[in-house]
Amino acid sequence: MAHAKKKRNNSSRSSEERRYTVRGVRRDPVDVSKLSKALIGLAMAQAEREAQAEHASRSADDVEPEGSTRHQSQPGGVEDA
């Protein structure tokens, strides 16, 4: 009787979360192409995270609590004090 493989239960991990493991292997000469692609990918991911954080903080600043009084222009060019 053949044993069926058990599927891993990753329900606690979100579908977008990924974990990477990097192991160094010494090569002579260094593969500059692979190294540069990895560094560019890391820089792009970091820039994306920073942009999302900045966008989220700007969105939070734009939302005003209810009852907030803000100076608004009235018809006729008179501003509300």
GIUR-V336583 format. One record per pair of residues at least 6 apart in sequence whose ideal C-beta (glycine too) atoms are under 6 Angstrom apart, sorted by sequence separation. I is the first residue (numbers start at 1). J is the second residue. D is the distance in whole Angstrom. If there is no record, write none. Layout:
i,j,d
I,J,D
I,J,D
//
This chain:
i,j,d
73,79,6
74,80,6
71,79,6
72,80,5
71,80,6
//
